[in-house]
Amino acid sequence: MTEKGFNIMISAVIGFLLCCAVYFYVTEDKTKPVTSTPTTEAPPTPPPANTKEENKPPPANEQDNKNQEKDHEKNQNNEKNQQKEEDKNKDENSQQKEEDKNKEENSQQKEEDKNNEKAKPSDKLPEIVWGIDSASETTKDFYACVKDNFGDPVVFGRYLGERDGISVGLTAEQVKIIHAEGDFILPIYNHFNDATGYDNGVAYAKEAIQLAADIGIPQGVAIFADIEPDYPVDSEFIKGWFDTIEESNFKSGIYGVFDPEQALFKAYQKAGESNGAILEKNYIWTAAPSIGITAETKAPEFQPSAPEGALAWGWQYGIDSETCNIDTNLFKRELVDVLWGP
């Protein structure tokens, strides 16, 4: 190919390419922007509040944490309930132990009381025992006189405090002599000659209590008011004496001629009717009926005179022995349990 022909071909190719370029430029799609016409439609409704979001379960990690908290709280509650149950059981066990202890102590106390009852001094004595009372001073020679002429007394009635011209008071030395013989002392109070009026009964009872305490008479011993047959007497005096002695650590007793014809008998009946405790608790030492002095071996059967229902446990059946200056008595053995024993 000649140079001229080559140049023609090159020119043709270049021309063709230029034509293609012009064509594509002219025919290129120029997209215009789209404009929209405004409308009257309402703007879209905003989405509702995220209520579902609230009801949605929390994320897995958060849910696990809440479950763990619930389990922990549940475990704590279980532990508390278990602790309460244990505490309750401990309290019940403790209460049961305390009740068992109290029952055991009560049982022991009852057994001791039972043993004490078995060990009463009266248990070793016959149903009726012999005794004496005297206003004279108690000495060893006096005891020798009584034993040589009458017998061996179990009960010895003696006076509290000195009363000039009437009775020699009991002393600590005399107490030793009497107890050395194994005898029980029956305390007598005789520092009055008018047994009327409640206030008198109270006043004399208080004086008797003081005299008994001064000589060392133990609690539980009966003190006997000596109401002689020529004393004026009424039920109020008896009630005043009884109430005051019973409120103390001692027991109440009354000595006198409890013959149905005597004022003392009737006053005692009246006092017992108004206060039943007098019949139930006050001890009577009666000088009725009067049989006369005897030796122990010749003592009569025990038949004292006293109001019905009264605790007539002492009977002075003989008075004013010229030998040894004594009165002779019989007593139910139970009375020694409220006398001053050795």
Phi, psi and omega in degrees: 000139181281163179298326182291318180292324178296319182293325179295319181295316180299317182297320180296319181295315180299320180296321181297317181296318179299317179299318179299320182294319179296319183298310181297325180294318184287320186272002182296134183282109178269095182286121180275149178293141182271127176253139182255147179274130180301145179240171181265005181294144179292148179297152182302140179293130180296151181299143180297161179303148188282068179290327180295331183296324181293325183276348180293141176299145179296164178305161186304315182296316179295319178298319179296319180297316179297319178298321179295319179297317179298316179298320180296316179296319178298318179297320179298317179298319178297319179295318178298315179298320178295320180295318178299318179296319178295317178298320179297316179296320178297316180298317180295318178295318179296317179296320179296319178297319179296318178295317178298320179296316180296320179297318180295317179296318178296320179296318178295319179297317179297321179294320178295317179298320179296317178295321178296321178297322179293334185267016180298142180303326184294339183296335183269003186248159173291168184303319180237131180242156181262148180203178181224165166220154183204146175266359182272165177290139180270121177229174177293324177295323178299315180298321179298322178297314181297314183292323181289330187252336187232312183150191183251105184288151171261326180243138179229113178276126181224154188268144177271121178078154181278136172233108187306129176077356184239307183211146174270129184285153178290137178238168180298323180294319178294324177301317179298318181296314182295313181292329177297333177278356180082018184263158179261133181268128175257107184284133181240133175248123185225029184268052177196164175220013177226112183254050178235150175089135181297315182298323175297317179301319179294313184298314181292326178295319179296321178294320178296320179298318180294317178297321179295318179294321181298323183274350177092023178293128183287162180295153179091354180273142179275136175249129186256124173282128182269101179257101182287155186297340179266005178276139169293141184214146172217173183292331182294321177299315181299317180293319179297316177300309183299311183301317184289315179296318182294333178282349179266193178272006183250175178252155184264136175218155178223131174253144176171179178272097183269059175270141182305338181272351183274150179296327179299318179301313183290321179294323180292319177302315181295319178297321179292328178291324181275339179217098184299337181295334179296316178293328185277330190240334183280134181268136180252133171241103189258147177257021179232140354281161181263114184265325182119157182298137173217165170285164180304319184289344182247018181295145180287175173292153184285103182220068182285155176256129180195162177302147182299134179087355181279156178274074180275083185258358177229141182222114174270095188271345179218138183232157169060058172288133178288331178272123177073353180055064179228163165248151181250145190219160167234144181224144168292140186299332181299336182295331183296341179290344177243023174248171184273098185273165180288000000 
